[in-house]
């Protein structure tokens, strides 16, 4: 077999089942190897940001990596933003990036680039294959690296001649690295801190936001009275009625700082102490209160379930968790659609066990809050702040979980970065209902303009944050890529459209005019 | 003034008139500075690949840089592919990439990234400002670097606190570097070689493809009988009836090798000896004939006009060039639209002094050939092979040359990477007629699949090169972003639609179903 076949065959043996691809000439042997590999599904994206964002969504839901197929340095470049988000999410992804044949590189042909240099900033691990025989080894190493708890971005650069040369062979499935455990001293320190006086919080992120792990957090809350707070942007948060509920740290730094100010003790599990998303003149970056006792129980890379279980045991916590969420609904008024009644309608209709890909920005905050007591669901957020994640993430989640409805809550500004994801939804007939929150604006930037101290912005500055000239018609964009679409501007219209979309399997788009 | 104002003010003093922008929170002070800067136009792109591709088109036509505004490492990542193309084109571009405030970086907030690492692979020069006062110096240096003949990609990473801090001042417009001249020995060697026996060629690229420089090449052809051959993908080629005509090197390596095989002498000006775009098993990378005399008259970075002028003088060439293109038209048959009758219609209707942004791939080869004897025009091509350049390039060319009609010949596959460019065309009412060559396929990859030796590709492989499931409706995509559109599938339909579009000023899209 050739190097490409050995590489793909090894990944398949490891359990990799999906290849999200946007290939070029230098990857044709990899395309052929995926083609021949039984049990490996190939899913085309028309832009690399769709490919890497879909791999992120897949990884978050499958807890194992898909493999991407990307064309040289520029193709990888197009995928970097969503790799950045995936890395911040701790998602497992294997990237295979084609490169020129080794002997062709020195000719500096037009597409020659420093693929390794492009890969490094957004990868946890990068490797160029050394030979056709080495390619399968690189694949096995990449798989083990990608599966490092909770997940890592592992990138293999594949010279074309390594892919096409014969004489390669598959290699054994690697032994996966053991998940790091929180040290016993950390558990003891956390237990002691939570038994102290004053207001206390357990600050949760990463894998600590899975339902079974949250039960441990709820037990700890029952034992200590600690409040449960989550990071502002979660990779995958299992929520809904009957699950242990958490509070969310506000986005803006000064609000977050005020929110945390009362605590004397904060124990962190699956997250570092929060910092403000951006710096602002005269505002703090560090958000935890001065003088509070801060204890790191477990980092994002240490086993959250084991750490919280050990902590609950150390506290002799009751079996039943506190803070179990009661079912809640919110009444909504018909009439002009706004973020509040949109959120209430969504909470009412949210299907049990659905997945929400949330890149709703300013317009979706109410939806997040109102769905906390809705039917149980997984809520996926923009972890790295690089907008253009939401639609691709929905693609990948739907591929990983074909039996679950996916709802993409997507702000218009961010949606325009990777709108090509709609085409892949149509092509694969993915069960995704996309809700575009069309407010005709980079609304968050209008707020940020003031917050960084710009007084009296002029027409040029404001025009750079405005998306109404011309207004974007998302329904036409959607239909142009094969996804049926409808526009609504009232709460009752949104209710009818969402009910209709959720009743069928397959992609739909609702353009919510706010 | 603050650092941002000093930076933007200095660039404005240098003559920078346009900012292509896709800003985020960390760039709000730069947005405000552009806002306040008289004589600096701000043009919003909804995706960074539009921004950098537009800067490329602007640089090719204006021969001076625009400045881009990009958001941190991920935003720059989205712009890398078109910076790669721009670098290969020798286009002048200044990138300003916002970054977190210096004191905020170590907190590793969600959007923290290695902006410098992302910048390096596709920049000729990179610099992080050292202080608010240093920012204007970095801008002046970037301008001088960008204007290095024929142009370079100069990237400045701007920490937010350097932008917002007061106490900065503009700096003087820098002295531009002198353009390197071809050495006298190179001119003498080229003259001697072209006076030798056997078939000979002058191989031209870069700035040698401007009309006035081609006159010198035509004089040399008149004196020596040398044929004039151009690189396959030209940044900006001034062609048309009455100008000195050239032949174009074929794309596929073996065809290019055969094309050059007869030559005993090849003199290169503005280009290195050509190599195959990709490597293929058993096929050559190097295309020049063994045993031929190869002389480098001038590299892409040496003054092409001066070099060819000196060579013409050394050869005592006649004042009148040879190979002046006669006006040519091609008859076309009504009926089903194909690349041949599309090319003939285009050649017939091409407006005098128009600009063609050509990312037409397989479907557009006939158009290039048939327009050689049409009205005079500038023909801009995909220099770096990273698809998704054509529409943004048209945006930038139209901004640089508001009095010239721009025609974007765009293949459907490549067009999908940066379709957001249509929105900027509508917003700025740019005089661009976009022709989408919709063949529902990555057609080039179907060819390449065979050429790299993949036999009997299966359904998965072929599906990865197919864009018909679902078929994309470009007219809806275009109308969704505010550009009026029409679909045609006959030659007479295309003729009518193109005539109609060219008769008005402003953006139009013609979806040519092939």
Interface residues (C-beta under 8 A of the other chain):
Chain A: X21 X23 X24 X25 X26 X28 X29 X31 X32 X34 X35 X36 X42 X44 X46 X47 X49 X72 X73 X74 X75 X77 X78 X80 X81 X84 X85 X88 X100 X101 X103 X104 X107 X108 X109 X110 X111 X113 X114 X117 X118 X120 X121 X122 X160 X161 X164 X233 X272 X275 X276 X277 X278 X279 X281 X285 X286 X383 X384 X385 X386 X388 X413 X416 X417 X419 X420 X423 X426 X427 X444 X445 X448 X449 X451 X452 X453 X454 X457 X458 X459 X460 X461 X463 X464 X467 X469 X470 X471 X472 X473 X474 X475 X476 X477 X479 X480 X481 X482
Chain B: X21 X23 X24 X25 X26 X28 X29 X31 X32 X34 X35 X36 X42 X44 X46 X47 X49 X72 X73 X74 X75 X77 X78 X80 X81 X84 X85 X88 X100 X101 X103 X104 X107 X108 X109 X110 X111 X113 X114 X117 X118 X120 X121 X122 X160 X161 X164 X233 X272 X275 X276 X277 X278 X279 X281 X285 X286 X383 X384 X385 X386 X388 X413 X416 X417 X419 X420 X423 X426 X427 X444 X445 X448 X449 X451 X452 X453 X454 X457 X458 X459 X460 X461 X463 X464 X467 X469 X470 X471 X472 X473 X474 X475 X476 X477 X479 X480 X481 X482
